[in-house]
């Protein structure tokens, strides 16, 4: 019995925690399903909810993926705050509106690891999460 408890803990520790922020409920559900069982996905409907989750779970969150255009604070603003308050977290911005002017600036400033365009395919979600967690592992703590 003891061995299975240890195995269970090791499996739980192996799963990275991802926060996905999007004001569209279907987008949140689709992302969680796309990420698969390799990740624990915490869902937030806006920047404030994401920050509440991070205040509670920030130490174990590996990646924050945020939609760009949302009511209230936009995703780039959220990720800028995350970069200052939680520098260990890898940040990814998702957009359906490629804004050629502001997005490259966001990436070049080091505030985001990647910018993804909607719609997100399952393979894209999994590939980007895998590369984000690999980048996380190579960062100094």
N, CA and C of each residue as an Amber inpcrd file, in Angstrom:
protein
   423
   0.8200000  -1.1930000   0.0000000   0.0000000   0.0000000   0.0000000
   0.8640000   1.2560000   0.0000000   1.9540000   1.2380000   0.7520000
   2.8210000   2.4010000   0.8530000   3.4170000   2.7850000  -0.5100000
   3.8320000   1.8140000  -1.3020000   4.4510000   2.1010000  -2.5950000
   3.4990000   2.8490000  -3.5160000   2.2160000   2.4810000  -3.5180000
   1.2840000   3.1620000  -4.4180000   1.0880000   4.6120000  -4.0030000
   1.1580000   4.9100000  -2.7080000   1.0580000   6.2960000  -2.2400000
   2.2350000   7.1230000  -2.7220000   3.4320000   6.5440000  -2.6860000
   4.6250000   7.2340000  -3.1690000   4.5260000   7.4630000  -4.6660000
   4.0950000   6.4210000  -5.4040000   3.9440000   6.5540000  -6.8500000
   2.9400000   7.6480000  -7.1860000   1.8420000   7.7060000  -6.4250000
   0.8250000   8.7090000  -6.6760000   1.3940000  10.1110000  -6.4850000
   2.1700000  10.3150000  -5.4170000   2.7730000  11.6270000  -5.1630000
   3.7310000  11.9970000  -6.2830000   4.5190000  11.0370000  -6.7460000
   5.4650000  11.3170000  -7.8290000   4.7280000  11.7100000  -9.0980000
   3.6130000  11.0580000  -9.3880000   2.8200000  11.3930000 -10.5660000
   2.2530000  12.8000000 -10.4370000   1.7430000  13.1300000  -9.2580000
   1.1800000  14.4590000  -9.0490000   2.2570000  15.5310000  -9.1840000
   3.4510000  15.2620000  -8.6670000   4.5280000  16.2400000  -8.7490000
   5.0000000  16.4370000 -10.1820000   4.8860000  15.4310000 -11.0010000
   5.3490000  15.5100000 -12.3810000   4.4510000  16.4190000 -13.2350000
   3.1970000  16.5900000 -12.8290000   2.2810000  17.4340000 -13.6040000
   2.5620000  18.9080000 -13.3300000   2.7580000  19.6620000 -14.4000000
   2.9660000  21.1060000 -14.2680000   1.6070000  21.7940000 -14.1470000
   1.5700000  22.9080000 -13.4300000   0.3350000  23.6610000 -13.2760000
   0.3460000  24.8480000 -14.2400000  -0.7560000  24.9830000 -14.9770000
  -0.9190000  26.0380000 -15.9690000  -2.1730000  26.8280000 -15.6230000
  -2.0880000  28.1580000 -15.7070000  -3.2730000  29.0070000 -15.5580000
  -3.6330000  29.5070000 -16.9510000  -4.8920000  29.2800000 -17.3550000
  -5.3730000  29.7690000 -18.6500000  -6.4320000  30.8390000 -18.3990000
  -6.2450000  32.0080000 -19.0150000  -7.1280000  33.1550000 -18.7900000
  -7.8000000  33.5400000 -20.1000000  -9.1330000  33.4830000 -20.1150000
  -9.8900000  33.8650000 -21.3100000 -11.3130000  34.1810000 -20.8740000
 -11.8730000  35.2560000 -21.4090000 -13.2420000  35.6200000 -21.0310000
 -14.2840000  34.7260000 -21.7000000 -13.8820000  33.9370000 -22.6910000
 -14.8180000  33.0400000 -23.3740000 -14.7960000  31.6640000 -22.7250000
 -15.9400000  31.2480000 -22.2110000 -16.0340000  29.9670000 -21.5050000
 -15.6400000  28.7860000 -22.3910000 -16.0980000  28.7820000 -23.6400000
 -15.7640000  27.6680000 -24.5370000 -14.2650000  27.5870000 -24.7920000
 -13.6210000  28.7290000 -24.9040000 -12.1660000  28.7470000 -25.1120000
 -11.4560000  28.1390000 -23.9090000 -11.9330000  28.4600000 -22.6960000
 -11.3270000  27.8880000 -21.4790000 -11.4860000  26.3790000 -21.4590000
 -12.6910000  25.8960000 -21.7510000 -12.9330000  24.4510000 -21.7450000
 -12.0830000  23.7480000 -22.8040000 -12.0000000  24.3380000 -23.9850000
 -11.2380000  23.7390000 -25.0780000  -9.7520000  23.6640000 -24.7180000
  -9.2280000  24.7440000 -24.1170000  -7.8170000  24.7450000 -23.7400000
  -7.5340000  23.6510000 -22.7140000  -8.3760000  23.5520000 -21.6970000
  -8.1740000  22.5420000 -20.6510000  -8.1790000  21.1450000 -21.2520000
  -9.0980000  20.9000000 -22.1760000  -9.1740000  19.5940000 -22.8250000
  -7.9450000  19.3720000 -23.7080000  -7.5080000  20.4160000 -24.4090000
  -6.3460000  20.3040000 -25.3050000  -5.0580000  20.0300000 -24.5390000
  -4.9370000  20.6200000 -23.3530000  -3.7150000  20.4410000 -22.5630000
  -3.5510000  18.9900000 -22.1470000  -4.6650000  18.2860000 -21.9990000
  -4.6040000  16.8680000 -21.6680000  -4.2710000  16.6260000 -20.2060000
  -4.0100000  15.3900000 -19.8870000  -3.8050000  14.9940000 -18.4990000
  -2.3840000  15.2610000 -18.0140000  -1.5050000  15.7520000 -18.9020000
  -0.1270000  16.0230000 -18.5060000  -0.0130000  17.2740000 -17.6360000
  -1.0380000  18.1150000 -17.6520000  -0.9940000  19.3910000 -16.9500000
  -2.2130000  19.5450000 -16.0590000  -2.0180000  20.2270000 -14.9390000
  -3.1460000  20.6530000 -14.1280000  -3.4830000  22.0530000 -14.6120000
  -4.6840000  22.2450000 -15.1420000  -5.0680000  23.5380000 -15.7020000
  -6.0510000  24.2260000 -14.7620000  -5.6850000  25.4310000 -14.3330000
  -6.5540000  26.2700000 -13.5240000  -7.1090000  27.3490000 -14.4430000
  -8.4200000  27.5470000 -14.4190000  -9.0620000  28.4460000 -15.3720000
  -9.5010000  29.7470000 -14.7080000  -9.3050000  30.8560000 -15.4360000
  -9.7340000  32.1720000 -14.9620000 -10.4390000  32.8930000 -16.1050000
 -11.4860000  33.6400000 -15.7620000 -12.2630000  34.3370000 -16.7910000
 -11.7850000  35.7640000 -17.0450000 -10.9030000  36.2800000 -16.1880000
 -10.3590000  37.6190000 -16.4150000  -9.0610000  37.7880000 -15.6220000
  -8.4160000  38.9380000 -15.7950000  -7.1260000  39.1890000 -15.1570000
  -7.2200000  39.1460000 -13.6380000  -8.2820000  39.7110000 -13.0870000
  -8.4210000  39.7330000 -11.6260000  -8.5260000  38.3230000 -11.0550000
  -9.3070000  37.4790000 -11.7120000  -9.4410000  36.0950000 -11.2510000
  -8.1020000  35.3620000 -11.3620000  -7.3590000  35.6350000 -12.4310000
  -6.0410000  35.0150000 -12.6030000  -5.1040000  35.4240000 -11.4700000
  -5.1200000  36.6970000 -11.1050000  -4.2530000  37.1770000 -10.0240000
  -4.6520000  36.5720000  -8.6830000  -5.9440000  36.3710000  -8.4760000
  -6.4160000  35.7080000  -7.2540000  -5.8620000  34.2890000  -7.1900000
  -5.9260000  33.5730000  -8.3200000  -5.3750000  32.2100000  -8.3840000
  -3.8720000  32.2410000  -8.1090000  -3.1660000  33.2010000  -8.7030000
  -1.7150000  33.2730000  -8.5300000  -1.3400000  33.6090000  -7.0890000
  -2.1100000  34.4380000  -6.4330000  -1.8120000  34.7560000  -5.0250000
  -1.9080000  33.4980000  -4.1690000  -2.8230000  32.6110000  -4.5390000
  -3.0380000  31.3800000  -3.7840000  -2.0800000  30.2680000  -4.2290000
  -1.8370000  30.1680000  -5.5270000  -1.1220000  29.0110000  -6.0990000
   0.1750000  29.3750000  -6.8240000   0.5910000  30.6230000  -6.7750000
   1.7010000  31.1100000  -7.5950000   2.9870000  30.3160000  -7.5140000
   3.2990000  29.7910000  -6.3370000   4.5600000  29.0660000  -6.1750000
   4.6070000  27.7980000  -7.0140000   3.4330000  27.2050000  -7.2930000
   3.4470000  25.9510000  -8.0510000   3.0270000  26.1260000  -9.5080000
   2.6900000  27.3470000  -9.9200000   2.2890000  27.5920000 -11.3060000
   3.5400000  27.7130000 -12.1730000   3.5600000  26.9680000 -13.2690000
   4.7000000  26.9860000 -14.1870000   4.4750000  27.9300000 -15.3580000
   3.2140000  27.9970000 -15.8390000   2.9060000  28.7380000 -17.0640000
   1.5800000  29.4790000 -16.8920000   1.5310000  30.7240000 -17.3960000
   0.2680000  31.4560000 -17.5140000   0.0540000  31.7210000 -18.9930000
  -1.1000000  31.2970000 -19.4870000  -1.4930000  31.5390000 -20.8760000
  -2.7010000  32.4680000 -20.8140000  -2.6050000  33.6250000 -21.4640000
  -3.6970000  34.5910000 -21.3840000  -4.1250000  35.0780000 -22.7560000
  -5.4460000  35.1990000 -22.9090000  -6.0060000  35.8380000 -24.0910000
  -5.5900000  37.3090000 -24.0600000  -5.4310000  37.9120000 -25.2290000
  -5.0200000  39.3160000 -25.3140000  -6.1950000  40.2530000 -25.0330000
  -7.2630000  40.1130000 -25.8040000  -8.4030000  41.0330000 -25.6670000
  -9.4640000  40.4480000 -24.7610000  -9.6230000  41.0970000 -23.6080000
 -10.6560000  40.6980000 -22.6520000 -11.2540000  41.9730000 -22.0780000
 -12.4960000  41.9060000 -21.6010000 -13.0670000  43.0770000 -20.9270000
 -12.2000000  43.4300000 -19.7120000 -12.0630000  44.7060000 -19.4470000
 -11.1970000  45.1250000 -18.3390000  -9.7500000  45.1240000 -18.7920000
  -8.8990000  44.5000000 -18.0130000  -7.4700000  44.4650000 -18.3370000
  -7.1780000  43.4780000 -19.4490000  -6.3710000  43.9080000 -20.4050000
  -5.9620000  43.0260000 -21.4930000  -4.8710000  42.0790000 -21.0070000
  -4.6890000  41.0060000 -21.7750000  -3.7360000  39.9740000 -21.4080000
  -2.3000000  40.4360000 -21.3260000  -1.8920000  41.3670000 -22.1960000
  -0.5050000  41.8340000 -22.1450000  -0.2260000  42.5620000 -20.8370000
  -1.2120000  43.3030000 -20.3410000  -1.0710000  44.0050000 -19.0660000
  -0.9640000  43.0000000 -17.9160000  -1.8000000  41.9770000 -17.9530000
  -1.7450000  40.9240000 -16.9420000  -0.3720000  40.2530000 -16.9410000
   0.1100000  39.8770000 -18.1270000   1.3860000  39.1590000 -18.2090000
   2.5590000  40.0460000 -17.7800000   2.4500000  41.3550000 -18.0130000
   3.4760000  42.2880000 -17.5440000   3.5390000  42.2450000 -16.0080000
   2.3740000  42.2610000 -15.3690000   2.3280000  42.1880000 -13.9060000
   2.8680000  40.8470000 -13.4110000   2.4830000  39.7640000 -14.0880000
   2.9740000  38.4350000 -13.7130000   4.5000000  38.3890000 -13.8180000
   5.0650000  39.0020000 -14.8600000   6.5250000  38.9670000 -15.0360000
   7.2420000  39.6530000 -13.8720000   6.6200000  40.6770000 -13.2890000
   7.2360000  41.3860000 -12.1670000   7.0260000  40.6600000 -10.8340000
   5.8080000  40.1500000 -10.6210000   5.4740000  39.5400000  -9.3340000
   5.8390000  38.0580000  -9.2440000   5.8400000  37.3730000 -10.3910000
   6.1280000  35.9310000 -10.4260000   7.1020000  35.6550000 -11.5730000
   8.3450000  36.1090000 -11.4670000   9.2820000  35.9930000 -12.6020000
   9.5970000  34.5590000 -13.0110000   9.3210000  33.5830000 -12.1320000
   9.5940000  32.1780000 -12.4650000   8.5640000  31.6050000 -13.4380000
   7.4310000  32.2750000 -13.6150000   6.3530000  31.7460000 -14.4540000
   6.5880000  32.1080000 -15.9180000   6.4540000  31.1240000 -16.7900000
   6.5530000  31.3380000 -18.2310000   5.2160000  31.9200000 -18.6950000
   5.2740000  32.9670000 -19.5150000   4.0620000  33.6890000 -19.9310000
   3.8280000  33.5580000 -21.4290000   2.5830000  33.2200000 -21.7950000
   2.2010000  33.0470000 -23.2070000   0.9570000  33.8720000 -23.4630000
   0.9580000  34.6220000 -24.5610000  -0.1700000  35.4690000 -24.9390000
  -0.8810000  34.8510000 -26.1400000  -2.2060000  34.8240000 -26.0880000
  -3.0180000  34.2690000 -27.1670000  -3.8690000  35.3940000 -27.7270000
  -3.9600000  35.4630000 -29.0540000  -4.7740000  36.5180000 -29.6510000
  -5.4630000  36.0440000 -30.9210000  -6.6480000  36.5780000 -31.1330000
  -7.3400000  36.3670000 -32.4000000  -7.1350000  37.5960000 -33.2810000
  -6.5400000  38.6230000 -32.6770000  -6.3460000  39.9040000 -33.3550000
  -4.8590000  40.2110000 -33.3910000  -4.1990000  39.8090000 -34.4600000
  -2.7640000  40.0620000 -34.5440000  -2.5390000  41.5590000 -34.7130000
  -2.0920000  42.2100000 -33.6650000  -1.7900000  43.6330000 -33.7000000
  -0.2990000  43.7680000 -33.9450000   0.0440000  44.0180000 -35.1750000
   1.4410000  44.0490000 -35.5830000   2.3040000  45.0350000 -34.8320000
   1.7250000  46.0430000 -34.2200000   2.5410000  47.0460000 -33.5410000
   2.8890000  46.6870000 -32.1050000   1.9040000  46.3010000 -31.3030000
   2.1590000  46.1320000 -29.8750000   2.6560000  44.7370000 -29.5010000
   2.2890000  43.7050000 -30.2520000   2.6710000  42.3570000 -29.8440000
   4.1690000  42.0880000 -29.9490000   4.8460000  42.4730000 -31.0410000
   6.2990000  42.2340000 -31.0800000   7.0220000  42.9600000 -29.9360000
   6.5400000  44.1390000 -29.5680000   7.1380000  44.8840000 -28.4610000
   7.0050000  44.0900000 -27.1560000   5.8550000  43.4710000 -26.9730000
   5.6150000  42.6680000 -25.7750000   6.5740000  41.4830000 -25.7320000
   6.7650000  40.8270000 -26.8540000   7.6750000  39.6820000 -26.9220000
   9.1130000  40.1440000 -26.7420000   9.5030000  41.1980000 -27.4430000
  10.8870000  41.6750000 -27.3790000  11.2750000  42.1730000 -25.9960000
  10.3140000  42.6640000 -25.2390000  10.6250000  43.1600000 -23.8950000
  10.8210000  42.0140000 -22.9110000  10.5940000  40.7940000 -23.3590000
  10.8050000  39.6340000 -22.5030000   9.6290000  39.3230000 -21.5970000
   8.5150000  40.0110000 -21.8180000   7.3620000  39.7880000 -20.9560000
   6.6020000  38.5230000 -21.3220000   6.7450000  38.0550000 -22.5560000
   6.0810000  36.8110000 -22.9460000   7.0590000  35.8950000 -23.6660000
   6.8340000  34.6080000 -23.4720000   7.6470000  33.5670000 -24.0860000
   7.2170000  33.3600000 -25.5370000   5.9090000  33.3880000 -25.7860000
   5.3420000  33.1660000 -27.1220000   4.0450000  33.9310000 -27.2830000
   3.7200000  34.2400000 -28.5380000   2.3930000  34.7650000 -28.8840000
   1.7690000  33.7430000 -29.8170000   0.5720000  33.2780000 -29.4750000
  -0.1410000  32.2920000 -30.2880000  -1.3870000  32.9320000 -30.8820000
  -1.7290000  32.5250000 -32.0880000  -2.9490000  33.0260000 -32.7140000
  -4.0670000  32.0030000 -32.5990000  -5.2610000  32.5240000 -32.2880000
  -6.4570000  31.6760000 -32.2560000  -6.8900000  31.4200000 -33.6800000
  -7.5390000  30.3270000 -33.9510000  -7.8960000  29.2660000 -33.0050000
  -6.6880000  28.3830000 -32.6980000  -6.6470000  27.8980000 -31.4580000
  -5.5510000  27.0310000 -31.0220000  -5.8820000  25.5830000 -31.3340000
  -4.9740000  24.9030000 -32.0000000  -5.1450000  23.4720000 -32.2390000
  -4.6050000  22.6840000 -31.0590000  -5.0800000  21.4760000 -30.8930000
  -4.6360000  20.6150000 -29.7890000  -3.1150000  20.4300000 -29.8360000
  -2.5820000  20.1390000 -31.0140000  -1.1390000  19.9040000 -31.1150000
  -0.3490000  21.1680000 -30.7850000  -0.8600000  22.3400000 -31.1770000
  -0.1830000  23.6000000 -30.8580000  -0.1360000  23.8100000 -29.3520000
  -1.2590000  23.6020000 -28.6890000  -1.3170000  23.7690000 -27.2300000
  -0.2970000  22.8570000 -26.5630000  -0.2840000  21.5960000 -26.9400000
   0.6320000  20.6390000 -26.3040000   2.0930000  20.9510000 -26.5960000
   2.4000000  21.3370000 -27.8450000   3.7850000  21.6620000 -28.2020000
   4.2790000  22.8900000 -27.4510000   3.4430000  23.9170000 -27.3700000
   3.8590000  25.1510000 -26.7060000   4.0020000  24.9420000 -25.2020000
   3.0860000  24.1880000 -24.5940000   3.2210000  23.9000000 -23.1620000
   4.4860000  23.0880000 -22.8920000   4.7930000  22.1410000 -23.7630000
   6.0090000  21.3410000 -23.5890000   7.2490000  22.2270000 -23.6990000
   7.2930000  23.1210000 -24.6850000   8.4720000  23.9860000 -24.8160000
   8.5350000  25.0100000 -23.6920000   7.3810000  25.4700000 -23.1960000
   7.3610000  26.4210000 -22.0820000   7.8890000  25.7770000 -20.8070000
   7.4870000  24.5350000 -20.5470000   7.9550000  23.8630000 -19.3290000
   9.4230000  23.4830000 -19.4480000   9.8940000  23.2320000 -20.6710000
  11.3190000  22.9860000 -20.8830000  12.1040000  24.2740000 -20.6190000
  11.5830000  25.4030000 -21.0960000  12.2190000  26.7020000 -20.8430000
  12.2550000  26.9860000 -19.3450000  11.1720000  26.6410000 -18.6640000
  11.0930000  26.8470000 -17.2120000  12.1780000  26.0590000 -16.5010000
  12.3830000  24.8160000 -16.9230000  13.3730000  23.9540000 -16.2780000
  14.7920000  24.4960000 -16.4500000  15.0330000  25.2390000 -17.5240000
  16.3860000  25.7500000 -17.7650000  16.6250000  27.1220000 -17.1320000
  15.5760000  27.7180000 -16.5560000  15.7290000  29.0270000 -15.9130000
  16.3740000  28.8760000 -14.5340000  17.2080000  29.8480000 -14.1600000
  17.7410000  29.8140000 -12.7910000  16.6290000  30.1290000 -11.7920000
  16.6510000  29.4880000 -10.6710000  15.6230000  29.7160000  -9.6400000
  16.1590000  30.6480000  -8.5850000
